[in-house]
Amino acid sequence: MKLSLDRMIEQESLYLGMLATTLKTERAWYLSAPGRPDWGDANRALRLRDTGHGPEATAHEVLDHLHRQGMRAVVDVDAIAEAQGIGRALRQIGMMPVIGRWLLMRYPHATPPEVSAQGITISPIANETGRGEAKAWIDVVLSDEDDAETLPMWQDVAEHEAAYPPCRLYLASLDGRPVGACSLFLAEGCGRIDSMVVRPEYRRRGVASALVARAVTDSLATGADLTYLYTEGGGAGAAVYAKLGFVVWEINLMRRHLFPTD
């Protein structure tokens, strides 16, 4: 399957629709979540394009827009924007790419992976409506957050995702205790697996594999022609996903740029 940048960027904006609004112009798309200004994923510019006025004009217009909106300058540069010279123009202004290696991985097979459950139960969880339906899911997703300063932001993100109808929620239980969680975002024939968390004391017991296998199964059952996820290159997650049959589709699909002081 050939990578379609526009399709993946559209999926990104739809997924972040759980918390952010999208403004589309000829030169850039802007995601904005004023209630959570510190979450760069939901407050940034992406899909930068030169409309014939030169890459420098695009770079300056994007930064001017972000500053007028009172937003931190977070800009993602994809392969088209880089080829058009917009990435170079941003770097000449002083923005620098974030160091990191993020993998876009897809599941290329027609049948889901087979895993040994080993006593693990995977249960679909109803979306949150304010009655506590997804409380256990949210608790697990937040179980590895140990920074008291950022915890409120991540709790807000988890609560929005739990209440977002396009996201299916999955909870893994072992010995009757919730030990893992993930989500499956379904839109426009695509399934995105995200929010994968396993409680530290239950890792390396097949919980993540069981969760991903269930999400892939349901994605394929909906007729999605693309099931994908993002993960950090070289991390434990990438190895797990590769064993399940995922393949690396793109590295740093959108390279984030920030000012060094940000």
N, C-alpha and C positions, 0 to 999 in steps of 0.2 A: 504494500500500500504506500503510495506516494504521500509524503508529508504536505499538508496544505496549511501554510502559515495562517491564512485568514480564518480557516476553520478552527484552528487551535486557539487563536486570539479571541474569536467569538465565544468559544467554550469558556475561556478564562473569564470573560466579562459576564457571561451567564452564571457561572459558578459563584463569582463574587457578588452577584446580585442578591445574595442572602443578606448582605450588609451594605453594599456600595451601589451607587448609581453610576451610569455610564453616559458620558457626553461624547458624541462622535463628530469630529470635524474632518475636513479633507486632509489636514496635516497630522492629526493625532487623535487617539481616543484617550479619554480621561476617566479614571475611576476615582470616585470620591465618597468617603465615609466620614463626614464631619464629626460624628460621635466618637470615632476611634482614629484620631489623626496620627497616632504613632504606629498604626499598622500599615506598613508600606505596601503590602500586597493589595490593599483596598484603597490606597491613596497614591496614585502614580499615573504617569503617561506611558502609553504603549501604542503600538502600530504607527510609529512615526513614518511619514512619507514626504518626499520632496514633490511639490506640485508644480515645479518649473521655475521657482524663484531661487533655487539654490539650497544646499543643505544648511548653510549658516542661517538663512532666514527661518527655516523650520526649527532649528535648534533654539533660536532666540524666541520665536513665537511660543514654543512649548514652555520654556522657562518663564516667560512673561505671564502666560496664562496661570501657571502654578503659583507664581508669586501673587498675582492679583487675587487669587482665590484663598490666599493665606496658607497654601499647602507647602509642605516640605518638598524640595526638588528630588523626586524619585522618578527616574526615567528608565524604561526597559527598551533595549535596542535589539531588534531581530536582524536576521540575515539580510533582508531587503533594505532596511534602514542603514545597515552597515555598508552594503554595496553602494548605496546612494551617497555615502559620505557623511551621513548625519551623525553617526557615532563619532567619527573623527572631529566633526564640528563641536560636538558636546565636550569632548576631551580637550579641545583647544580652549574652550571657555573655562575649563578647570574641573569638570566632572571626571570621575574615575570609575572604571568598572569594579564591581564588588568581586573580591577573590572568592572563588568557589566553583564547584563542578556539579551542576544539577542535571540529572538525567531525566529525560522524558522516555518512559518505557511503555510499550504496548503489548497486548496479548494477541498474537497472530493466529491462534488456533481456533478451530470451529467447535471444539469440545472443551469443557472446563478441566482444570487440573484435578488429578486424583490425589487425595491426601489421606493420611491416617488420622482420624479424629482423636484417638487416644483419650476418650472420655470427655472430650470438649464438646459442649453444646453451643451452637450458634443460633441465636434468636433474633428475628426482626423486631425492632422497637418502633412503636408508633411515634410520629412526630409530636413534638411538644406543643401543647395548646394552652399552657398555663396551669395544667392540672397535675404536673409532675410525671407525665408519661415517660419522658426521656431523662429523668433525674439520674438514674444509674448509669446511663450512657455518658452523660455530661461528666459525672464524677470520675469515670474511668479515663475519659479523654484528658482530664485535668490532673490525673494522678502522677504524672511525671513533671509537673510544673512546680519548681521549688523556689522561684524568684517572686518574693512577695510584691515587688513593685509592678511586675508585668502580669501577675495572676489575674487582676480584675479585667484587663484587656482580653486575655485568652478565654476567660469565663464568658465574657460578652460574645466573643466570636463563636464559642461552642454553643451557647444558647441560641444564637441566630441560626447556626447551621442545623441544630436540632429541630428548629421550628420551620425550616425551609422545605416546603412540600416536594421539590424535585430531588431532595436528598433522602435516600433510604438509609436507615440506621441499623447497625448490627452490633449485638452484644455477645461476647463469648463468655461462657461460664465454665468453671472447673471446680468440682467438689462443692457445687452450689453457690459459689462466689463469683461475681462479675470480675473478670480478669483482663478483658481486652475489648476493644471497640474499633469500628471503622465506619465509613460512610460510602455510599455509592450515589453519585450525582448523575442523573439521567436527563439528557436534553439533546434534541436534534440528532438522534441516532447514535449518540456517544454515551459511554459510561466512564465516569472518572472516579477512581477509588482514592479516598483521602481520609484524613484524620485517623490514621492507623496508630493505635497506642496499645501496648501490653504492659500491665503492671510489672515493675522491675523484677519482683520475686517470682514471676511466672514466665519469664522469657526463656527461650531455648527449649520450649516444651510443645511446639507446634501450634501455638495459639494464633500467631500471625498468619501462618500458612492456611489454617482452617478458615479464618476470617476472609482472606483474599480469595480463596477458592469459592466460598459462598457468594461473594460479591461478583466474581467473574461469572459464575453460574447464572445468577439473576440478570446480569447485563446481557449475556448471550440470549437468555430466554426472552428478553424484550425485543430481540431482533437488532440490537445495536451492532453496527458494523465496525465499531472502534471501542475497545476497552483499554484504558490507559491510566497511568499514574505518574507522579513526579517523586523522585527520591534523590538523596545525596549520593554522589558517586563515591565509591569506596566504603560506604557504610554497610552495616549489617543488613539493612532493609534491601539494598540492591542485590545482595547475594540470595536472600530468601526469594525475591521476585524472579530472579533468573532461574532458580531451581523449579519454580512453578511454571516456567515456560515463557515468561516475559522477555522481550528483547529490547535492547537500547535502540531507540528511534532517533533521538537527537540529544546532543549535549549542549547545555546552556542555550535553550531555544530562544530565550529573551535575556540578554545579559544586562543585569541591573547596573545603573550608573548613579552615583551620588557625589556630592561635593565632599572632599576629604574631612571637613569639619562636621558633616552630618552624622 
